[in-house]
Structure formats: C-alpha cells, structure tokens
Amino acid sequence: MVTIAGLAKFYTTRKAGLFERPGTVRAVDSISFTIPEGQTLGMVGESGSGKTTAARSILRLIEPDAGEIIIGGTRVHELQRRDLRAFRKNMQIVFQDPYSSLNPRMTVEKIISEPLRVHTGMTRAEINNAFEEIISLVGLEKTHRDRYPHEFSGGQRQRIGIARALALNPRFIILDEPVSALDMSIQGQILNLLRDLQKKMGLTYLFVSHDLAVVEHMSDRIVVMYLGRIVEESPKKNLYARPLHPYTRSLMKSIPGTRPVKHGFGVIAGEIPSRENPPSGCHFHPRCPHVMDICRKEYPGMKTVAKTRVACHLF
C-alpha cells in the first residue's frame, strides 16, 4: 500500500557570523519502509528525531528533497500541483493538537463538509447525508453540527479532526501524536475508535508517537528513528520481546508507561546531539554503553536479524 524509499529532507541554517558558512540540518536522512494495506506502522523516537518531518514529507505538506513516495501504486513524489491536489483525498492526516488544527470560525458541519464541497461534485443533500454518516462513525451527535470547536472537550475536538480526515474516504492516514494532548482517560477512547475505524474501512495508518505503550497498542510493525535515520524496524512482538539496537532498549526503559525490558541498558545518557553537526560514524555512539572504535568512524549499514532490520555494529 505505502512504499517509502530514500526519503530525505534537509534544511539550511542561517549564518551566525559574517565569515561562517550556512549549516545543513538533515531532518530526515534517507529513510525507507513499507506499510501493507490495512496495517499500522508505528514511528517512535525522541523529540528532534525527525518523526513529524518525515510524516509531513510523505504527504508533501513539506516538500522532500529526495526519495520515492508510492501510495496505492501512485508515485506521489512525481505528481504536479494539480494532480497532487486531486490525489490528496486518498491520503489524510490527523494532527497532534485537536484545537489549533481546527478553524475556530467554522462550525463542525462546515469543517467536516468542506472537503466534500472542494473535492466532490455532491449535491447539498448528499453532503448532508455524508456528514451525518461520518459524525455517527466517530461518536458525535447531529446536534453538534452548529457548534464551534471551542465548545467541545479535547477528546471531542479530536473526533472532529478524525471525522474531517475520513470525509473523503481515504486509503492512508497519518496519525501525528493524535492522543498526546489528551487526558489519560480520553486517550483509550480515541485509540479504540481509530482501531475500530481501521477495521471497518480497511484503513492503512502511519502512527507517529513518542509513547511506546501507545504504539504497542496500535501498531503491527514499528520503526525507531534517531537523528533523522531509522535505527531499527521490527514486528511489534519482536521489538518488545527483544529490542536489538541499544537506543531502542534504552528508549523503552526511559519512557514512563512501558513495561520493563529484560537485558536493558538503563536510561538514555546525555542529550540528543545537534542535528546540524551530528557525531561522526554512528550518531548514537556518544550515548551508547557499548560503543566501539568502528562506531566513531563508520555509520552502520542496515542489517536483517531474524525479522528485524537494525543499523548497529553489534550485529
């Protein structure tokens, strides 16, 4: 369903001094993965690892600098502006903040119906029927149609965002930290709603989160990102039973809410390095408890161990 190959996004930083050269931030540095139809790929990593940049580059909300993006057989990276706009109905996103992502001047009916008016030739009656069906799917009431976003709770606002994403019956949806801004009591409701919708509509998800407990609940496979690159990709069961990369092991023990991992390396030491001036060799080596000389000189290639892909000189 979704194939990403060599996706990259770089940013040029401003010069700090008169004689200083502009720097380059490799926000996403040649990442590749696939998502089978109807499945969920989780994407995890610390802040600054490139998760959100990768997600938005896939939808071309941010234009990538390199790589292939293929969704449902369509080479999205090659689409011109007009064709891309028409194709957007097949790929949608649910944003992290359910309030700032909604237009405060539009009612619920207008927010959800706008994609139908823009992308379809439906009559007003057909749009109304579609609106009522969509809000029913996400657990909202018809009486909510004339209310504004500020009149809803955080969980209800996120349901509105999900309804807007579903309006055009997309095949692929990116969920960018969809529950991180919600209360713990509401998170489970939204996650269960997303899983139910996936089963009913055959949706394919890319689930971006820093919370490994949430990712475990939602995902079939998981990719772990560090400083713009994928360091490990594995089926969910394998990753939680036996994570291979030192960063993955430390990450799982350092995030509250995850169960302890046997043979772990403890919490992650130090801070994530500068993306403008990353360490030579393996980017994780300054924080790795098993660093070797080769780690400081050469970035490890991706190797396959059982069903796991891992970029580490330990393997």
Backbone torsions as a table, in degrees:
resi	resn	phi	psi	omega
1	MET	NA	-51.7	-179.1
2	VAL	-124.8	127.5	177.0
3	THR	-128.6	122.1	177.0
4	ILE	-116.5	126.7	-177.0
5	ALA	-133.6	117.3	175.1
6	GLY	64.4	31.0	-177.8
7	LEU	-67.2	131.7	-178.2
8	ALA	-142.9	143.6	174.6
9	LYS	-142.4	119.6	-178.8
10	PHE	-116.5	148.5	175.6
11	TYR	-124.4	141.7	175.6
12	THR	-97.4	126.7	-179.8
13	THR	-90.4	157.6	179.5
14	ARG	-74.3	154.9	176.3
15	LYS	-72.3	135.6	178.2
16	ALA	-83.9	-27.1	179.7
17	GLY	-134.9	173.5	-174.7
18	LEU	-63.2	-39.0	-174.5
19	PHE	-103.3	8.0	-178.9
20	GLU	-89.3	138.7	179.2
21	ARG	-80.9	148.1	175.2
22	PRO	-61.9	143.4	179.0
23	GLY	-94.3	171.1	178.9
24	THR	-126.2	127.0	176.8
25	VAL	-102.6	118.2	177.9
26	ARG	-89.3	80.9	-175.9
27	ALA	-63.0	-40.8	173.8
28	VAL	-133.2	122.3	-169.5
29	ASP	-120.6	83.7	172.2
30	SER	57.8	67.6	178.2
31	ILE	-103.0	149.3	-178.3
32	SER	-141.3	139.0	175.1
33	PHE	-168.7	168.1	175.3
34	THR	-130.3	155.1	175.0
35	ILE	-130.1	112.4	177.0
36	PRO	-64.0	154.3	-178.7
37	GLU	-60.7	134.5	177.4
38	GLY	81.4	3.4	-179.2
39	GLN	-110.1	171.1	179.8
40	THR	-121.2	127.4	172.5
41	LEU	-104.3	122.3	175.4
42	GLY	-87.0	143.3	177.3
43	MET	-127.9	118.1	-174.9
44	VAL	-126.9	164.1	178.9
45	GLY	157.7	165.9	178.6
46	GLU	-68.2	167.2	172.6
47	SER	-59.6	134.0	-177.8
48	GLY	90.9	4.1	-179.6
49	SER	-81.3	-12.2	177.0
50	GLY	101.8	10.2	-176.2
51	LYS	-61.1	-54.4	-176.0
52	THR	-67.5	-38.6	177.3
53	THR	-61.2	-41.9	178.3
54	ALA	-63.1	-45.1	-178.6
55	ALA	-60.8	-45.5	-177.6
56	ARG	-74.0	-27.6	175.8
57	SER	-69.1	-34.7	179.5
58	ILE	-61.8	-39.3	179.1
59	LEU	-85.6	-3.2	-177.0
60	ARG	61.3	29.4	165.6
61	LEU	-71.2	-29.6	166.4
62	ILE	-118.0	130.7	-178.3
63	GLU	-75.8	120.3	177.8
64	PRO	-70.2	156.8	178.9
65	ASP	-90.3	-21.6	-179.6
66	ALA	-160.5	164.7	174.2
67	GLY	109.3	167.3	179.1
68	GLU	-112.4	138.0	177.2
69	ILE	-127.2	110.2	-177.9
70	ILE	-120.5	119.8	-178.9
71	ILE	-125.7	117.4	-179.4
72	GLY	58.8	32.9	179.7
73	GLY	86.9	-8.4	179.7
74	THR	-93.5	130.8	179.6
75	ARG	-83.7	88.3	-171.9
76	VAL	-62.3	-34.2	-177.9
77	HIS	-66.1	-16.1	-178.6
78	GLU	-99.7	-7.3	-175.6
79	LEU	-69.2	135.2	172.9
80	GLN	-77.9	169.6	-170.2
81	ARG	-55.1	-45.2	-177.0
82	ARG	-67.2	-44.0	179.9
83	ASP	-69.0	-34.9	178.3
84	LEU	-64.2	-41.5	179.4
85	ARG	-61.9	-41.2	179.2
86	ALA	-67.1	-33.4	-177.2
87	PHE	-78.9	-17.4	-175.7
88	ARG	-59.5	-22.0	178.1
89	LYS	-65.0	-17.8	179.7
90	ASN	-89.3	-10.4	-178.4
91	MET	-141.0	128.7	-175.6
92	GLN	-135.2	172.8	-179.8
93	ILE	-139.5	143.5	170.7
94	VAL	-111.2	121.3	-172.3
95	PHE	-85.0	167.4	-176.2
96	GLN	-68.0	-49.6	-175.4
97	ASP	-92.3	110.7	-176.3
98	PRO	-73.2	-5.7	178.2
99	TYR	-98.3	-51.1	-177.0
100	SER	-69.1	-18.7	-179.9
101	SER	-84.1	-5.7	179.2
102	LEU	-110.4	139.9	178.9
103	ASN	-71.4	115.9	-175.8
104	PRO	-67.6	-13.7	-178.0
105	ARG	-95.6	0.5	-179.0
106	MET	-111.3	142.4	175.2
107	THR	-75.0	167.2	178.1
108	VAL	-57.0	-42.7	-179.4
109	GLU	-60.1	-44.2	-179.0
110	LYS	-68.7	-38.5	-179.3
111	ILE	-61.4	-46.0	-175.6
112	ILE	-79.5	-32.8	-176.5
113	SER	-82.1	-20.6	-176.1
114	GLU	-56.8	-44.9	177.6
115	PRO	-59.3	-34.4	179.4
116	LEU	-68.3	-38.1	178.8
117	ARG	-69.1	-36.0	-175.5
118	VAL	-78.9	-41.5	-169.3
119	HIS	-104.3	-7.8	-178.3
120	THR	-127.9	166.7	176.7
121	GLY	-102.7	27.5	-177.5
122	MET	-64.9	148.9	172.2
123	THR	-76.9	169.9	179.8
124	ARG	-61.4	-38.5	179.6
125	ALA	-66.8	-39.3	178.9
126	GLU	-67.1	-38.7	177.8
127	ILE	-64.9	-40.4	179.0
128	ASN	-63.1	-42.4	178.6
129	ASN	-64.4	-41.5	178.8
130	ALA	-65.2	-40.5	178.2
131	PHE	-59.4	-47.3	-178.6
132	GLU	-64.5	-35.1	178.2
133	GLU	-68.5	-40.0	-177.8
134	ILE	-68.8	-45.4	-178.2
135	ILE	-67.2	-29.1	175.6
136	SER	-66.9	-38.0	179.7
137	LEU	-61.5	-37.6	-174.6
138	VAL	-95.4	4.2	174.6
139	GLY	86.2	24.7	175.1
140	LEU	-103.9	166.0	-177.6
141	GLU	-105.5	154.8	177.0
142	LYS	-61.0	-30.1	-179.3
143	THR	-68.5	-10.8	179.3
144	HIS	-81.5	-6.9	-167.5
145	ARG	-62.0	-32.3	-176.0
146	ASP	-98.6	10.0	-179.9
147	ARG	-94.5	158.4	-177.6
148	TYR	-102.3	159.5	-175.5
149	PRO	-52.6	-37.2	-176.6
150	HIS	-68.0	-11.9	-179.7
151	GLU	-88.4	1.9	-177.2
152	PHE	-113.9	159.9	172.9
153	SER	-76.0	170.8	-179.7
154	GLY	-60.1	-42.5	179.6
155	GLY	-64.8	-40.0	178.1
156	GLN	-66.7	-38.6	178.5
157	ARG	-63.6	-38.1	178.3
158	GLN	-67.5	-33.8	174.7
159	ARG	-62.6	-36.5	177.1
160	ILE	-65.1	-42.8	177.8
161	GLY	-62.0	-39.2	177.6
162	ILE	-66.9	-41.4	178.7
163	ALA	-61.7	-41.7	177.6
164	ARG	-61.3	-40.9	179.4
165	ALA	-66.2	-30.8	-177.3
166	LEU	-85.1	-11.5	-170.1
167	ALA	-54.2	-38.1	-175.9
168	LEU	-97.8	13.9	177.8
169	ASN	55.0	57.9	-177.6
170	PRO	-72.2	163.6	177.2
171	ARG	-96.8	-26.1	-174.2
172	PHE	-132.5	130.0	179.9
173	ILE	-130.3	132.6	172.1
174	ILE	-96.3	127.3	178.9
175	LEU	-107.8	102.5	-174.5
176	ASP	-96.4	95.8	-178.0
177	GLU	49.7	54.7	-169.5
178	PRO	-70.5	-14.5	-178.1
179	VAL	-123.1	1.8	-174.7
180	SER	-67.6	-23.3	-179.5
181	ALA	-94.2	6.3	-175.6
182	LEU	-106.2	156.8	174.6
183	ASP	-63.2	152.9	-178.8
184	MET	-58.0	-36.3	-178.4
185	SER	-67.8	-22.6	-178.0
186	ILE	-94.9	-26.1	-175.5
187	GLN	-56.4	-45.3	-178.9
188	GLY	-61.2	-37.8	179.3
189	GLN	-63.1	-44.3	-178.2
190	ILE	-69.4	-40.8	179.3
191	LEU	-63.9	-43.0	178.0
192	ASN	-65.5	-36.5	176.1
193	LEU	-61.2	-45.0	-179.6
194	LEU	-63.1	-39.2	178.4
195	ARG	-68.1	-41.1	178.2
196	ASP	-63.1	-42.1	179.0
197	LEU	-64.5	-36.9	178.4
198	GLN	-62.1	-42.8	179.6
199	LYS	-67.7	-42.3	-178.0
200	LYS	-68.6	-38.5	-170.7
201	MET	-109.1	-0.5	179.7
202	GLY	65.2	36.8	-174.9
203	LEU	-77.7	152.0	173.2
204	THR	-111.4	129.3	-174.8
205	TYR	-116.5	144.6	158.4
206	LEU	-111.5	113.3	-173.3
207	PHE	-105.6	109.0	-177.6
208	VAL	-97.7	126.5	-178.7
209	SER	-162.1	158.2	172.2
210	HIS	-99.7	-6.5	-174.4
211	ASP	-97.8	107.4	-176.1
212	LEU	-69.7	-25.3	176.8
213	ALA	-67.5	-40.7	178.1
214	VAL	-68.6	-42.3	179.9
215	VAL	-62.7	-39.2	178.4
216	GLU	-61.1	-39.1	-178.5
217	HIS	-66.6	-31.9	-169.5
218	MET	-101.3	-26.7	-162.1
219	SER	-100.4	155.5	169.3
220	ASP	-95.7	-44.0	173.9
221	ARG	-128.3	160.6	-176.9
222	ILE	-136.4	136.4	169.7
223	VAL	-111.9	139.1	179.4
224	VAL	-109.9	124.6	-177.4
225	MET	-108.8	144.3	175.4
226	TYR	-143.8	119.3	177.6
227	LEU	52.3	46.5	173.6
228	GLY	87.5	-3.7	-178.2
229	ARG	-124.3	155.2	174.1
230	ILE	-83.9	123.8	178.6
231	VAL	-102.0	-19.3	178.1
232	GLU	-158.0	141.4	173.3
233	GLU	-137.4	130.2	-172.4
234	SER	-157.7	154.1	168.2
235	PRO	-59.3	150.2	-175.5
236	LYS	-53.5	-48.7	-176.7
237	LYS	-61.4	-41.5	179.7
238	ASN	-64.9	-42.1	-176.1
239	LEU	-64.1	-41.7	-177.3
240	TYR	-81.2	-26.6	178.5
241	ALA	-81.0	-39.5	-176.1
242	ARG	-151.8	76.5	175.2
243	PRO	-65.2	140.6	-174.0
244	LEU	-98.2	-45.3	-175.1
245	HIS	-74.1	137.6	178.7
246	PRO	-55.3	-36.1	178.2
247	TYR	-64.6	-43.3	179.8
248	THR	-61.9	-43.2	-179.3
249	ARG	-63.7	-45.1	179.7
250	SER	-67.9	-39.1	179.9
251	LEU	-61.2	-42.2	-177.9
252	MET	-66.3	-31.4	179.4
253	LYS	-84.5	-20.5	-175.1
254	SER	-89.8	-15.1	-177.6
255	ILE	-96.3	123.1	179.9
256	PRO	-59.9	145.4	175.3
257	GLY	99.7	-7.9	177.1
258	THR	-100.4	150.9	179.7
259	ARG	-76.9	152.9	-178.0
260	PRO	-59.9	146.8	179.9
261	VAL	-108.4	126.9	177.4
262	LYS	-66.0	148.1	179.1
263	HIS	62.4	28.8	179.5
264	GLY	-75.7	166.7	-179.0
265	PHE	-103.8	8.6	-177.5
266	GLY	85.3	-172.1	-177.3
267	VAL	-71.3	162.5	-177.1
268	ILE	-77.8	124.7	179.1
269	ALA	-82.3	147.7	173.6
270	GLY	74.0	-173.6	-179.0
271	GLU	-109.4	156.9	175.9
272	ILE	-63.4	131.1	-175.5
273	PRO	-65.3	169.7	177.0
274	SER	-65.9	132.3	177.5
275	ARG	-74.5	-21.3	178.3
276	GLU	-77.2	-31.4	-178.9
277	ASN	-134.5	69.9	-176.3
278	PRO	-69.4	157.9	178.5
279	PRO	-61.6	152.3	175.9
280	SER	-70.0	161.6	-179.6
281	GLY	65.2	-140.2	176.6
282	CYS	-69.0	125.8	-175.9
283	HIS	-64.7	-20.0	-177.2
284	PHE	-89.6	-5.7	-170.0
285	HIS	-61.5	-31.3	178.1
286	PRO	-65.6	-17.4	-177.3
287	ARG	-113.2	-0.5	-173.1
288	CYS	-87.4	130.7	179.1
289	PRO	-75.4	-9.0	-178.7
290	HIS	-120.1	34.3	-177.4
291	VAL	-65.5	140.7	176.3
292	MET	-123.8	168.9	-178.4
293	ASP	-58.6	-40.2	-178.5
294	ILE	-64.4	-27.8	-179.3
295	CYS	-64.4	-32.1	-178.8
296	ARG	-79.4	-15.8	-173.8
297	LYS	-109.5	-34.1	-169.8
298	GLU	-132.2	130.2	176.2
299	TYR	-75.2	130.0	-175.7
300	PRO	-70.6	142.1	173.2
301	GLY	-76.7	163.7	179.0
302	MET	-78.7	124.6	179.8
303	LYS	-118.2	152.5	178.7
304	THR	-103.2	121.7	177.1
305	VAL	-122.3	111.7	-171.7
306	ALA	57.4	-119.9	-179.7
307	LYS	-103.5	13.6	-175.9
308	THR	-110.4	137.2	170.0
309	ARG	-100.0	129.7	-177.0
310	VAL	-141.3	140.4	177.6
311	ALA	-108.0	90.2	-176.4
312	CYS	-158.5	138.1	180.0
313	HIS	-73.5	-7.5	176.9
314	LEU	-71.6	-14.8	-175.1
315	PHE	-120.6	NA	NA
